[in-house]
Amino acid sequence: MIEPELFKQLIEFRRERDWEQFHNPKDIAISLSIEASELLEWFQWKSAEEVQQRLASDKREDLEDEIADVAVYLAYLCHDLDIDLNQVIKSKMQKNAAKYPRDKVKGRNDKYDEYS
């Protein structure tokens, strides 16, 4: 997901600032949640049309920054917990494929326990 060289730069950025001492999994997870909430604020109380207008304005950079913040904290969390993000996404996709069979759920938005 994140290019290996960019990932190395993220880790080096943190190391150069001696921030590992503050970056335990609990606090990284909290920070990830906070940044995800800031991402949600970008969309809060906006219609689909307003979102499109904001995407076409100078506000887009604010959205991109929030997405980057979420991605950075997720990268740090995976690094610190020795989790291969690509591998766990592949695993989750397999679980979702079994949980949501295409022939039963295509075009539906029901919860998985509401279809038979």
Long-range contacts (C-beta under 8 A, 24 or more apart in sequence): 1-85, 1-86, 1-89, 2-71, 2-75, 2-85, 7-75, 7-79, 10-72, 10-75, 10-76, 11-79, 14-76, 23-76, 23-80, 24-80, 25-77, 25-80, 25-81, 28-73, 28-76, 28-77, 28-80, 29-77, 31-73, 32-70, 32-73, 32-74, 32-77, 35-66, 35-69, 35-70, 35-73, 36-70, 38-66, 38-69, 39-63, 39-66, 39-67, 39-69, 39-70, 42-66
